[in-house]
Amino acid sequence: MIFSPKTEEAMTRFAKEAIKNSLDKSELSYFERLELKAKQLQEKTKKSFGTNREEETAELTSYMRDYMEQLINEEGLSETDAFAKAKAVFQIDSSNHSEAEKKQERLAYYENLDPATEEAIGLSYGSRMFLGTVIGAVLGIFGQIFYDGAIFGVVLWIMLGLGLLFGLGLGMASHAKISKSRIER
């Protein structure tokens, strides 16, 4: 199967980075170790002295291409969705991830969210916050009446705040569940 040049380039970039990230520090070249310490110095020297890992990159790209073809033909995924899934499958964990790379991964996750998932996440937060507020208000009113016989007071506001936090916690748990089910697909 022939993929678009954009997808081919993205697969090759990903494969190069994944191969480099899979290596221990002792396996990295001198210039790759410098990259961990100083990104600017690495960019200047990599062009003329960088390690060539074309064979490993081509191999990983080949595996990704085969997997993507299978996803497209058997599961009917689009090329973009197949690439995102292949990228997740072939991701090589490494402790060498910088904060910029982690930020890029988070941005990629949110860029690939479909509208239905976004709506489900928003509705889960909204419903959980509403539920937490109602529970907090009811407990706050009863607590306030028990405390000093009034309906409004400090206990009500404390319980309302705790109810909002409870709702936010439930919303986060729901968000995690939705995200996990999306990743497992």
Helices and strands as residue ranges (DSSP letters): H 5-21, G 25-27, H 30-37, H 39-49, H 54-75, H 79-90, H 99-111, H 115-148, H 154-184
